[in-house]
Amino acid sequence: MTKLVVLNLGKGNLKQGFATVTAQLYNYSNPIPIQFTGSLPAAPELIELYRRWQLLYLLLHEALFPGQRWHRNIASDAEIEIDTEDITNISSVEFSNLCNNLQDKINVWLKSELFRNIDQKLRTKLDPHEEIRVILETEDDQVRRLPWHLWNFFEDYQKAVFGLSAPEVDEVKLLHKPTRDKVRILAILGNSEGIDIQQDRAILEQLSATETVFLVEPQRSELDRWLWDKQGWDILFFAGHGSSQIDGEIGEIYINKTESLTIAQLKNGLKAAIARGLQLAIFNCCDGLGLVRELASLHIPQTIVMREAVPDRVAQEFLKHFLEAFANGESCHLAMREATEKLQGLESSFACASWLPVICQNPTAMSLVLNKVGSKPTSLHSRNIIGTIFKVSIATTALIMGLRSVGVLQSWELTAFDAMMRSRPDEGQDKRILVVTVTEADVRSQPAKERGGASLSDRALAQAVEKLEQFQPRVIGLDIYRENHVGAEYQNLSRLMQKSDRFFAICEVSEENKNSGVSPPPEVPKQNLGFSDVIPDSDGIIRRQILAMAPAFPCNTDKSFSFQLANRYLLDEGIQSKLTAEKNWHFGNVVLKNLEENSGGYYKIDNLGHQVLLNYRSSHQPATQVTLADVLNDKLTSDLVKNHIVLIGTTAESFHDYWSTPYSVSQSSYQQMPGVILQAHMVSQILSAVLDRRPLLWMLPKWGEFIWVWGCSLVGGIIVWQFQSWLKLGLTGVASICVLYGVSFGLLLQGAWIPLVPSVLVLIVNGTSIIIYTKFPTHKK
């Protein structure tokens, strides 16, 4: 497993020390870093030692290889005084002693008490057998130039590799990059005066599965054109002369005998190449640290340069060893370490050869592997993103479902539920039911003295029942309260109400301190009574149907009016109702499962008795309707009444028997549903479920809802991961919500009430969280 250590020195320099040093340890199974803090003391002697080393390195190579051309002004670097005799008499032994002294001083500095906390914590947390990238972030150029690979830590951790980083880093925003089988390399062979770069070309040509374009001493326009190539490049290689300015801020490469270019002059072309997938730049030229600083500001994933002037042989051997290890499947960093260590074999002829290669790393990018170069680059976030999405999705799901469990989302969920209920296609009327409505006109047509304060007089009821009975209805249900005895002159009606097992009437259960209830008609026996009570939700809308509950005065029946009518109808079909051991009502093979107090989107509802969700019949009218006048004027036909359930109830607005339903856009009475029509919906729900296999409304168990919502949360995170463009992200997000609504709506048609609102919320929240994580990573400065 690969680990990443980002060592940030903060503000300071070698003369003053570094007061705040932080080390962030990234484990790729966890995107949140472990962080340690410490300090580093002032070490001005390192400045003098390195400058002396730098100058003597150049002088020694000048003395040993007078034919080698160096692109560096030695005099300008000599800011320390060195005796001329020392220069002329310098020996390899003396230079070796200087190297050892520099190494010792660096380790003394890094073993200081102030830095010990970081050193010890890293050694505690890291495994010597795992690949470790140690990346230094500092604005001090003198510290950047130090040979950090001499730190004893790298001796103890054989797979640890040191690299530099820019003070500010960001993840590369990639354009669409086509996948290909071959690695594309743009090789620039620049000014080769006094050096042999043909060997570099030969080494590159030996690489298999690559497509290399060689630009030999190109003009600036030609180089720029190739950098903009729409196919993109995986690796950029330069061999030739290079140099950095005295302050190390700016580097330049000599692309031909007359032109030298800085990175700034190639900025647009390089940015285009990076956006199209450029992952590695190798500058096999002298003094490349100035190039590193400018390239890092473009956020290129990896850059390899030489810290000082480099002899031909060293440059060629490094390239050969690096590419061999890289081609054999080693990561860029491990290939870098292997190639660097192999350069030690040249140090009898080329002192400090293994000190020269330096890698600069964008911390957000993974260490490159050659057999993955042709595919989309994997960044720190890309490698971590699956784990991050997984963890954040669980957190957001737990948060949203927690809010849901305490009722915060109930009103939103019920509103969404109503919207989907209204959107269902028309399913037609239930032909088993006839509704006889007592309209305002029917009420006015009856003598006020006869009907008293009721909507239906004894005479009108007797006439209506007589006319209905001649067509042999299966059940007659009177959805009008009648607390008084039938008049003596209507004995036939009284006898029918007492003796018929097909006539049912209503009463209302009392509620303590709220409602005294309504008594049933005196003539109707208890077994033919049904309570008319309904339970509105907190917003006043009827979404539930009560099947049965404990009897209460003055309505001493335990069955609802709709249950009684449906049960009587089904008895003639040979289907009896019974109560299961789980206390659910059972009709044939259909079980009407009781609602729990937190079913679906509900929070602590009053779930007294046996309640189910009411799956309203999606139709302008749930059943055929006729008025009382139609019945009395002999406008009925046998096909409307025979073997039907006939419901008689008032729709006159003056009697205020209206209820809000999911179909009521507002609470205005004209948009509410008459009580008798509501009863028709309830009767139809039972009949259709038992006889037509029409789905009842059901919900997933709580664990099932959590998994569903969690899945939607994962989708939100994955969408953000896959779509970097804000436009595409927005369009895909809207499309995802539409799809989610469509899926929820489709499932509702099959009876499933899926948690739509929590699903949309977690999709948005998790997606937003991943956007924040990817756009503003924790190690971004």
Secondary structure, DSSP 8 states (H G I E B T S, - for coil): --EEEEEE--SEETTTEEEEEEEEEEETTEEEEEEEEEEE---HHHHHHHHHHHHHHHHHHHHH-TT----S-HHHH--S---HHHHHT--HHHHHHHHHHHHHHHHHHHTSHHHHHHHHHHHHH--TTS-EEEEEE-S-HHHHHS-GGGSHHHHH-TTEEEEEE-SS------------SSEEEEEEE---TTS--HHHHHHHHT-SSEEEEEEES--HHHHHHHHT-TT--SEEEEES-EEE-TTSS-EEEE-SSS-EEETGGGHHHHHHHHHTT--EEEEESS--HHHHHHHHTTT-SEEEEESS---HHHHHHHHHHHHHHHHTT-BHHHHHHHHHHHGGGGTTTSTTGGGSEEEEE-TTB---BGGGTTS---BHHHHHHHHHHHHHHHHHHHHHHHHHHTTTTHHHHHHHHHHHHHHS------TTEEEEEE-HHHHHHS-HHHHTTSSS-HHHHHHHHHHHHTT--SEEEEES---S---TT-HHHHHHHHH-TTEEEEEB--BTTTB--B---TTS-GGGEEE------TTSB--EEEEE---BTTB--SBBHHHHHHHHHHHTTT--EEE-TTS-EEETTEEE----TT-TT--S----SEEEE-----SSSSSEEEEHHHHHTT---HHHHTT-EEEEEE--GGGT-EEB-TT-SSS-GGGSEEHHHHHHHHHHHHHHHHHS-----B---HHHHHHHHHHHHHHHHHHHHH--SHHHHHHHHHHHHHHHHHHHHHHHHTTB---HHHHHHHHHHHHHHHHHHHHS-TT--
